[in-house]
Amino acid sequence: MINNLLKLAIANSFGKDTKEFKATPGTHNVDQVVTLRIKGQIKKALDGEYTPTVDIPLLPTLALLLEKSGFQRELSKKLLVEAMTEALSWGDKASEDIESKTKDIQEAMAHVREITNKLPKKTKSGATTVKVSIEEVNAP
């Protein structure tokens, strides 16, 4: 009988190995008996508390900024396009110049984090670690 821990061990182990394999289009019938030896450990950590965080959605934030710009909306839109174009040209390069330009944004984010830190704590399920080996065993 395959219990839930064995299902977890099999799914975790084979999940990593099968990511590169894809079935060809069509219906594929499967009818095979397989005997496996599964050996290893499954560790489940205790549940823990965390402070909910907020991921600021970029597009709605920018849309609201333009909306709140009032009669300056078209100018704000033009500046936003220029800023996006310039930021794209920076690529992944980090420099003191870029960091100094993001100081106001970082301060605003810190203020938002202060608000979210006051939210009630939530509980999240403890991490599950599966370290098993699986080998096919030839039936007698």
C-alpha positions in Angstrom: 0.0 0.0 0.0 1.4 3.4 -1.0 0.9 5.8 1.9 1.2 9.6 1.7 4.8 9.7 2.7 5.8 7.3 -0.1 3.8 9.3 -2.6 5.6 12.5 -1.4 9.0 10.7 -1.7 8.2 9.4 -5.2 6.8 12.7 -6.5 9.7 14.7 -5.1 12.4 12.4 -6.4 10.9 11.8 -9.8 9.7 15.4 -10.2 13.3 16.6 -10.4 14.2 13.8 -12.9 11.3 14.2 -15.3 11.3 18.0 -15.9 13.4 17.5 -19.0 11.2 14.7 -20.4 8.0 15.6 -22.4 5.5 13.2 -23.8 4.8 13.5 -27.5 1.4 14.6 -28.6 -1.3 12.0 -28.5 -2.8 9.4 -26.0 -0.3 7.1 -24.3 -1.6 4.0 -22.6 0.4 2.8 -19.5 0.0 -0.6 -17.9 3.1 -1.8 -16.1 4.0 -3.3 -12.7 7.1 -1.7 -11.1 8.7 -2.7 -7.9 10.7 0.1 -6.2 13.0 0.4 -3.2 12.7 3.8 -1.7 15.2 4.7 1.0 16.0 8.0 2.8 14.4 10.6 5.0 11.5 13.0 4.9 11.8 15.9 7.4 8.9 18.2 8.2 9.7 21.4 10.1 7.4 22.9 12.6 4.9 25.6 11.4 6.1 29.1 12.0 4.7 32.6 12.2 5.5 35.4 9.7 4.6 38.9 9.0 2.7 39.2 5.8 4.5 41.3 3.2 3.2 43.2 0.3 4.6 43.1 -3.2 3.9 46.4 -4.7 2.4 45.9 -8.2 4.4 48.0 -10.6 1.9 48.6 -13.4 -1.1 49.5 -11.1 1.2 51.8 -9.1 2.4 53.6 -12.2 -1.2 53.9 -13.5 -2.3 55.5 -10.2 0.7 57.8 -10.3 -0.4 59.0 -13.7 -4.0 59.4 -12.6 -3.0 61.4 -9.6 -0.8 63.7 -11.7 -3.9 65.6 -12.8 -3.2 68.3 -15.4 0.5 67.2 -15.4 -0.5 63.7 -16.6 0.8 64.0 -20.1 4.1 65.4 -18.9 4.3 62.6 -16.3 3.6 60.0 -19.0 6.4 61.5 -21.2 8.8 61.5 -18.3 7.9 57.9 -17.4 8.6 56.7 -20.9 11.9 58.5 -20.9 12.8 57.0 -17.5 11.8 53.5 -18.6 13.9 53.8 -21.8 16.9 55.1 -19.8 16.5 52.3 -17.1 16.5 49.7 -19.9 19.8 51.0 -21.2 21.3 50.5 -17.7 20.7 46.8 -17.9 21.9 45.0 -14.8 24.6 47.4 -14.1 24.5 48.6 -10.5 26.2 51.8 -9.6 26.2 54.5 -6.9 24.5 56.7 -9.4 21.5 54.3 -9.7 21.4 53.8 -6.0 21.2 57.5 -5.3 18.4 57.8 -7.8 16.4 55.2 -6.0 16.8 56.7 -2.5 13.3 58.3 -2.5 11.7 55.0 -3.7 13.6 53.0 -1.0 12.3 55.5 1.6 8.7 55.0 0.4 9.1 51.3 0.4 10.4 51.4 4.0 7.3 53.4 5.0 5.1 50.7 3.4 7.0 48.0 5.3 6.3 49.9 8.5 2.6 49.6 7.8 2.8 45.9 6.9 4.8 45.1 10.0 1.8 46.1 12.0 -0.4 43.5 10.3 -1.3 40.5 12.4 1.1 37.5 12.2 0.1 34.6 10.0 1.1 30.9 10.3 2.9 29.1 7.4 3.5 25.4 7.1 6.9 24.2 8.0 9.3 23.3 5.2 9.4 19.7 4.0 12.7 18.2 2.9 12.8 15.0 1.0 16.1 13.2 0.6 15.5 9.7 -0.9 17.0 7.4 -3.4 14.8 5.3 -5.6 15.9 2.2 -7.5 13.9 -0.3 -9.5 14.0 -3.8 -8.0 13.6 -6.8 -10.3 10.7 -8.9 -8.9 11.6 -12.6 -8.2 
